[in-house]
Amino acid sequence: MYKPQKIIKPNYVRKYDYLRSFYRPKNHWYISNSVIEKFIKDAIKESLKKEADSELINWLYQGDEYDDFDFSDENEFDSYSTYYEILSECNVDMDENDPKIIEGKLIDCESKKTIEQYFNRDKSYQVFNLFDLGKDNDSRFKKTIDLIKDTNNKRLILFQPTFIAKNAVSQPDALIINENEIILVETKGTSSTKLLHLFDLFFQKNVINESLFSNGILRSITDYRLCIVKYELLKRNKISFVLIDKCNPNKSAVTLKEQDLAKNGYDVENISLETKVVYKAALKELRYSKFDVIDVRIKSIFAGECQKLGREIYEKYFGNLNYFWQQINELHDYVPDAIISPSLEPAYIFKKNCIKDVDYWLLLRDYYYLNDIEYFPLCFSGNLIPYDIACSGYLKNKGFRIKKITNEILSNIESNRKRFDIYKSSIYKPNKNEVYNEKYECSCEPDLIKKQWWSKLKNKKVYFDFESLNLAVRVINDYPPYMQVVNQVSIIFDHGDKKLIDKPSLIIDPKYPFGKNEFKKIIDSILPSKDLDECKKYSYVVYNKTFEKTRLKEMAEYIGEDEYKEKVLLIVNNIFDLADLFIISPDKPSIIFKKLYGYYSIKKILPLIQKYDISIFNQVGCKDYTTLDIHNGSDAQLWATKRFFGKVSDNEWSKIHNQLATYCNNDVRAMIAVEYLIDKIINF
């Protein structure tokens, strides 16, 4: 059971408090992510204990944070911001073995070198790291002001200085002072800038300027820079940074698409990794907008690129300094509960915001999923009913069921309406071509599925699944930041006789350098024969093909040999994605399980098989994910990353190695079980 903790409100409003106010309800403003996540996980455990149908609960909650999507090379976790946010908390201990903290510290050290080298080429600046003074804001503030006021200090580089004004505290990553020029620098552990970063700079700028003025320093911020991870090829264990004065005024990172390359005359099938990296870096630069930013000049950025939403953001936030200080006062005056007991009541602000999604949204969704009587509309959020509409439905109709969902809730979800209507009609009023299977509580059009989809699955099959690492620090030589590096593959063969032949999982120890030869082994291990004509007779079965296809192409590009490009093309052209049939779409036939609420993660489907058809579960040799030492992809990535950073001993790694093999192998067996279930349903 979760032990109540006191909420320790800081003396001053911090940048993190200001940013949280845009995407959290009030009673979460002064609680760290780690504490909230712990609370929600314990709330979920309590729900598990109270639930009478334990099998159903094991199906509902498999502990897979990533649910219906795989890791993406655009999924850039900012470990630097996490590191400093934890440092700023009053009652949160730092886990020195956490890979996010390790990488955050590395980014801190290396980015400072970049900033100093950029501004202090002639060694004429005095450099001070004020974080060395400790956490006491008042003493750091006094030292900062004294340094700036000292007339002998014409040129200063201040790392983590402190400024206090009107109940707010600013601790920018760096401040560069050259007589009347003052440059604000914020470091981010990402290779792309986001709208969130503009709000960050806006907070720092306002507090610093007010602090300088109120302390008799008649100067203000004159320019801005973001120090971000440079998108380039580097050697293993390296990381680099670039100082930019531009920002992408969108919430998400820039995505490189093949059509972007094709439009510029590149052969997307044969483009080298080096060329792609150079092009993507250029593309990121082109999509940035100059920020001369936080002042009047920001208006043109928003008006031109964000259109209506951008103008609204500018006028409400950046164009009204009085409103900013009203926000600071509201944050400062808010009195949180004495004891941490964050309400799990759904809030529109959890998803509908102008900066970012709440960090612990996926955990909240699991909580709602488990408490489907109370939060029933939210069970569908993200796949069938957008979160804000589902939340609105909850608030107006607490406890209502699917049959009572009104047109009012559906009125604003045109993009999802067809999918939701398909789900609703399939479960309650199957169309004339559909069959509702009482045993499995699912609906499908078996003849159409056989004709359009199932007939493409060959008798001979290779089932496989990847695990990977994803860091800003390079895991292998000559690779860009935040690109998934495959370090594990599990494979099972069926040579056409339904006899499942395990191939030992190939797990690369990330403690040691690896690269092209290991990638070749991964690709070769997937192929059932050295004869490529024979390999074409197989289907290569995966679950959510985008991840495996992308990783295969990246490995082929990295290897750079025609032989492996041909092998990867063969696999990709013969991939069969089992997830396709569970994705509700008006354009294709689907198998719609009543209890899935439109989700389709394999970790949600496997427990259905365990519940409804244990014979298949046992025949294939599946294991319950909740019984495994490693039971989701984020756990697998965590342990491999710890090993990469030297936080797992050789003896411990031998145990982790076996646990990784068991987990990944279970993913493959789950695919086979899903295939057998589909075959049984459509031939029922």
C-alpha positions, 0 to 999 in steps of 0.5 A, spaced: 500 500 500 502 506 498 505 510 504 502 517 504 507 523 503 507 530 505 507 535 499 513 540 500 511 546 496 517 550 494 518 557 496 518 560 489 515 558 483 519 554 478 520 553 471 517 546 472 511 548 476 509 554 470 510 548 465 506 543 469 500 548 469 499 547 462 498 540 462 496 538 469 490 539 474 491 544 480 492 538 485 498 535 481 502 542 480 507 540 486 508 533 485 513 530 481 512 525 476 515 519 480 511 520 486 505 521 481 507 514 477 508 511 484 501 513 486 497 511 480 501 504 480 499 503 487 492 505 485 492 500 480 494 494 484 489 496 489 484 495 483 487 488 482 485 486 489 478 488 489 477 485 482 473 479 483 475 476 476 482 476 476 483 473 469 479 479 466 484 483 470 490 480 468 488 481 461 486 488 462 493 490 465 499 487 463 504 493 465 506 495 458 506 502 457 507 502 450 501 498 449 499 499 441 505 502 438 512 500 438 518 505 440 520 510 434 526 513 432 522 520 433 521 518 441 526 522 444 526 522 451 529 528 454 533 525 460 537 532 461 530 535 463 528 529 467 535 530 471 534 537 473 527 536 474 529 531 479 535 535 482 530 541 483 525 537 487 525 537 495 523 530 497 525 526 491 531 521 491 535 521 485 537 514 483 544 514 480 543 507 477 537 510 472 540 510 465 536 517 464 540 520 470 546 517 467 545 520 460 542 526 463 549 528 467 553 526 461 549 531 457 550 536 462 557 535 462 558 535 455 553 541 453 557 545 458 563 544 454 560 546 447 557 552 450 563 554 453 567 553 447 562 556 442 562 563 446 569 563 449 574 561 443 579 567 445 578 565 453 576 572 455 570 570 459 570 568 466 566 562 467 562 560 474 558 554 475 553 556 480 550 549 481 556 548 485 554 552 491 548 547 492 541 548 492 540 554 497 536 559 492 537 565 496 545 564 496 545 562 489 541 568 487 546 573 491 552 570 488 549 571 481 547 578 482 554 580 485 558 577 479 553 581 475 554 587 478 562 587 479 564 592 474 571 588 473 566 582 470 566 584 463 565 578 460 561 572 464 559 565 462 554 563 468 552 556 468 545 555 472 545 562 475 539 564 480 534 569 479 528 571 484 523 576 482 515 576 484 515 569 488 518 566 482 525 563 481 529 562 474 535 557 474 537 558 466 542 553 464 547 558 462 547 566 461 552 569 457 554 576 459 558 581 454 557 588 457 550 590 454 549 583 451 546 578 455 544 571 451 540 566 455 541 559 453 537 553 455 539 546 454 535 540 451 536 533 451 533 532 444 535 533 437 529 537 435 525 543 438 518 544 440 513 549 442 514 547 450 521 550 449 518 557 447 514 557 454 521 555 457 524 561 454 519 565 456 519 564 463 526 564 464 526 571 460 521 574 464 523 572 471 531 574 469 529 581 466 524 583 472 530 580 477 535 584 474 531 591 474 529 590 481 536 589 483 538 595 479 541 592 473 539 596 467 540 591 462 535 585 459 536 579 455 538 581 448 538 574 445 536 566 445 539 560 444 537 553 445 543 548 446 540 541 443 543 534 441 546 535 434 543 530 429 550 527 426 554 521 425 558 519 431 562 514 434 560 509 440 559 513 447 559 520 444 554 525 444 555 532 440 551 539 441 549 545 437 547 552 439 541 554 435 536 560 434 531 557 431 525 553 434 519 548 431 513 551 433 509 544 434 509 539 439 512 534 436 519 533 433 520 533 425 519 526 422 523 524 416 519 521 410 521 517 404 517 522 400 521 528 403 527 524 400 523 522 393 521 530 392 529 532 392 531 527 387 533 521 392 533 514 390 529 512 397 531 504 396 538 506 395 540 512 399 546 511 404 545 512 412 550 518 411 546 521 406 539 520 410 542 523 416 545 529 413 538 530 409 534 530 416 539 535 419 538 540 414 530 538 414 530 539 421 533 546 420 529 548 414 523 547 419 525 551 424 523 558 425 527 564 427 526 566 434 528 572 435 523 569 438 520 571 445 519 578 444 514 581 438 518 577 433 515 571 435 508 573 433 510 572 426 512 565 427 505 563 430 501 567 425 505 564 419 506 557 421 501 555 427 495 559 424 489 560 428 492 556 434 498 559 434 495 566 434 491 564 440 497 562 443 501 568 442 495 573 444 494 569 450 501 567 453 506 571 449 503 577 448 500 579 455 506 580 460 500 581 465 497 575 464 504 571 465 505 574 472 497 572 474 499 565 472 505 566 477 501 569 482 496 563 481 501 558 482 504 561 488 498 562 492 495 555 490 495 551 497 496 543 495 493 538 500 498 537 505 498 529 504 499 526 497 493 523 494 492 526 487 485 525 484 485 520 479 479 524 476 479 525 469 481 532 467 480 535 460 487 538 461 490 531 461 490 531 454 487 537 451 493 542 451 497 547 447 504 544 450 505 537 451 501 531 453 501 529 461 507 525 462 504 519 466 498 519 461 499 512 459 499 510 466 492 514 467 489 510 461 491 503 465 487 506 471 481 508 467 481 501 463 481 497 470 475 501 473 471 501 467 464 501 470 466 508 473 470 511 467 467 507 462 468 512 456 475 513 457 476 505 456 475 507 448 480 513 449 485 514 443 482 509 439 475 509 438 473 516 442 478 521 443 480 523 450 477 529 451 470 527 448 470 521 452 472 525 458 466 530 457 462 524 456 464 521 463 463 528 467 456 528 464 454 521 465 458 518 470 457 510 470 454 510 464 455 504 459 456 503 451 449 502 449 447 509 453 453 513 449 449 519 446 450 523 440 452 528 444 459 525 445 459 522 438 458 529 435 465 532 435 469 525 433 468 525 425 475 522 424 473 516 429 466 515 428 466 510 423 471 506 427 466 507 433 460 505 429 463 499 427 465 497 434 458 498 436 454 495 431 459 489 431 458 487 438 451 489 439 448 488 432 452 484 427 451 486 420 448 480 415 455 478 413 458 478 420 458 473 425 458 474 432 462 468 436 459 468 443 465 463 445 470 469 444 465 475 445 468 477 438 465 479 431 468 478 424 466 477 417 470 470 416 469 470 408 472 477 407 478 476 412 479 469 408 479 472 401 482 479 403 487 477 408 488 470 411 490 467 404 496 471 403 499 467 409 503 462 407 504 455 410 511 456 411 513 461 416 518 465 420 516 468 427 520 474 429 521 480 434 526 485 436 528 489 442 532 495 441 536 501 445 534 508 444 539 514 446 542 520 445 549 517 446 551 513 441 550 505 442 554 503 436 559 507 431 557 512 426 550 512 428 545 518 429 542 520 436 535 517 438 535 511 432 533 505 435 539 500 435 537 492 435 540 488 440 536 482 440 532 478 436 527 472 438 525 467 432 521 461 431 520 457 425 514 453 422 517 449 415 510 448 413 508 442 418 506 446 424 512 444 428 515 450 432 522 450 431 525 455 436 532 458 434 536 460 440 535 468 441 540 472 439 542 477 444 548 482 443 551 484 450 551 492 449 557 492 454 562 491 448 562 494 441 558 491 436 556 493 429 555 491 422 557 484 423 552 483 429 547 486 424 548 481 419 548 475 424 541 478 426 538 478 419 541 472 417 538 468 423 531 470 420 532 467 414 530 460 414 535 458 408 541 460 405 537 459 398 534 466 397 529 463 393 527 458 398 526 464 403 521 467 398 516 461 400 516 463 407 511 469 410 515 473 416 510 474 421 510 480 426 506 484 430 506 491 428 510 491 422 512 498 422 517 497 427 521 491 424 521 493 417 524 500 419 529 497 423 531 492 418 532 497 413 536 501 418 541 495 419 541 494 411 543 501 410 548 501 416 551 495 413 551 498 406 552 491 402 548 489 396 547 482 399 544 485 405 539 490 402 537 484 398 536 480 404 532 485 407 528 487 401 526 479 401 524 479 408 520 486 408 516 484 401 514 478 405 512 480 412 505 478 414 502 483 420 498 480 425 496 486 428 492 488 422 486 484 423 485 487 430 485 495 428 478 497 427 478 500 420 472 502 415 477 500 409 478 493 411 475 487 415 477 486 422 476 481 428 473 486 433 473 483 441 468 486 445 473 487 451 478 490 447 475 497 446 478 498 440 485 497 443 490 491 439 496 490 443 498 483 443 499 484 451 492 485 451 490 479 446 494 474 449 490 474 456 484 473 452 487 467 449 489 464 456 481 466 458 477 463 452 482 458 449 487 455 454 488 449 449 492 454 444 495 458 450 498 451 452 499 448 445 504 454 443 507 454 450 505 461 452 507 464 459 503 470 462 507 476 462 505 478 469 509 472 471 515 474 467 521 478 470 521 482 464 514 483 462 514 489 457 519 492 452 520 498 456 523 493 461 527 490 456 530 496 454 532 499 461 536 493 463 540 493 456 541 500 457 543 499 464 548 494 461 551 499 456 552 504 461 556 499 466 551 499 471 550 491 470 555 486 472 557 480 468 554 475 473 547 479 473 547 480 466 548 472 465 541 472 469 538 478 465 540 475 458 536 469 460 530 473 462 531 477 456 530 471 452 524 469 455 521 475 454 522 476 447 521 469 446 514 469 449 512 475 444 514 471 438 509 465 442 504 470 443 504 471 435 503 464 434 497 463 439 494 469 436 495 466 429 492 460 431 486 463 434 484 467 428 484 461 424 480 458 429 475 464 429 474 465 422 473 457 420 469 456 426 
